Amino acid sequence: MMLVRRMKLRREMMDFRISEEQAILKETVQKFVAKEKLLELARIHDETGEYPFQLHKTMADLGWLGMCIPEEYGGNGGDVVGLFLLIEELSRGALIAGNIVFRNVVNAGLAILRSGTTEQKRYFLPKIACGEFRFAFSLTEPNAGSDATSIVTSAVKQGDEYVVNGNKVFCTGAAVADYIQLVVRTDKSGPKHMGITVLLVDAKRPGITIRKIKKIVNKGMETNELFFDDLMVPAANVLGRPDEGWQHILKTLAFERIFVAAMCLGVTQRVVDDAILYAKQRVQFGRPIGTFQAIRFKLADMQARLEAARLLCYHAVWLIREGLPYERAVSIAKLVASETYALNSTEGMQILGGYGLTIEYDMQRYFRDAREFVIGAGTSEIMRSVIAKDMGL
């Protein structure tokens, strides 16, 4: 009898069906992608490098920037699985759309919801949900990338304020942000992972200089270098406990990994879609190239890798929702999803041949953007180190 109950429990836990509400959400997003012509929008912003302010507002008006934010703070509730599906489907239409939700809801909203004071939640969360505030997250420094605890940007408390001095790099969205979630060093006397504090910084305050970094990826979301020269930040804007910010950052990075994986899944599905369409339409030697074994097998491998990555990601986000240990799972999901995106976009370029090298086809953008995800949010090498450490190695 005990074995039967255990088998029944396992069957319930292995139900991969999404709820009716989640199915409606996916369908709604797919219709939105078509109606708002996100595929065309992605091309435009890749060329202009401009931030899609109207898209940001439209998604806020639809309530999507309020997902996972409780109604008492101006959001519309929901869970992380629904948020994952939203970002995945948006990214299938335009990576920049999923990125807007990721940076504002995941990196900012959920971080404030986890660690913020009641006053911070009441002030910031409604403004994130309605699209009034845009957020950026700044951790990396010129000499502190993968070795993030080596940050030296300092914040010295003077009365009711902190005085910030230093230099940050690779901060995406700072130029258009209203606030920056800034990670600083407040105590140099202890171990590197101690003495770290997170500040919610008004991006328009005197003492901040923002420089654009020209890049070949994710062009519609500008990446910046930041310089702080006696920037004054109210002590009331400390997120979490002073000097104990590293634990907050670890959770932020874990959530970052799984939702970056969501973006990778969405774009990778578009890679496969475009490659299949081309293989059906392109005729060589008197027949569509998709009928040749060399191309068919490439496409079959691309789909198999994508579906395997999707299952890993869904499992990881389910663990988060259920309150179960998720650290190893999100690292595996991010590693596999990002490398699947990179490999599939490479194969997509091969299938398109010379046309893949032209701007008029989107495959070259997928190929370029994929490089960001095997480096950003934790390199593939760091992901493997995290996984190996969790294995006791």
C-alpha positions, 0 to 999 in steps of 0.5 A: 500500500505504501508503494502504491501511494509513493507511485501515485505521488510520483505520477502527480509530481511528473505532470508537465501539463500547464494550467488553463490560465497559463495556456491562456497566457501563452496564447495571449502573448503569441497574439500580442507578438503578432499584433504588435509585430515584435519580429519587425520591432526586434529588427528595428531596435537592433539597427537603431540601438534605441530602447523600446519605451512604447513596448515597455509601456504597453506591456505594463498596461497589460499587467505583465510588469506586475506578474508575481507582485502581490495586489497590495503592492500594485501587481496582479499576483501569479507565480514564477511558472507563469512569469517564466512562460511569459518571458519565454513567449515574449522572447520568441517574438523579440528578445528585447521584450522578454528582457524588459520583463526580466530586468524589471520584474525579476531582477528588481521587483522580486528582489525588492519583494524578497528583501525590501522593507515595507516602505520600499515595497510600497514605494517601488513595486507599484511603480515597477508594475505600472511601468513608471520606474525602469530598473538596472542591476549593477554588480560587475566591475572592471576587476570583478566579473566572475569573481564578483565578491572582489568588488571595490566600489565603496559606500561609506556611511555619513549620518543618514546617507552613504557616499559612493565612489567607484566604477562599474561596468557591463550594467545593462539599461542604466542609461534609461533606468530610473533606479539602479540596484547597486552592489557596493563594498561597505566593510573591507575588514572581513572576508570578501563575501562579507561587507557587501551592501545593496543600494537602490540608487536614483539614477538621476542623482548628481555623482553618476556618470554613464558611458555607453559601451558599444557592442554586437549583441542585444543592441536595443538594450544599451549596456553601460559603464558607470562612474561614481564620484561622491554619490549620496544615497539615503540609508533608507535605500539599503536593500536588505541588511547592511554588510550582508548583501551577498546572501541577497545577491546569491538569490538574485543571481539564481533567479537571474539564471532561470529567467535568462534560460527562459529568454534562451528557450524563447529565442531558440524556438524562433531559431528552429522555426526560422530554420525549418521555414527556410529549409522548406522554401529553399530549393537546390538540386531540384528539391527543398533542402529540408528533404536532404538527410544532412539538413533534416538531421540538423533540424531534428538535433536542434529540436531535440536539444531544445526540448531537452533544455525546456524540460530542465528549465520547467523542472527548475522553475517548478522547484522554485515555485514549490519551495524546494532546493533549486540552486543546482537545477537553475545552474544546469538549466541556464548552462544547457539553455544558453549553450543550446541557443548558441549551438542551434543558432550556429547550426541555423547559420549553416542551414541558411548558408550565405543568406545567414550572413545577411542583415535581411535575415534574422539568423545573424542576430540570433547568432550574435545575441546567443554569445551574450548568454554563454557569458552573461548571468554566469559564464558556462564555465562558472555554471559548471563550477557551481554544479561541480561544487554542489556535487561535492567536487 
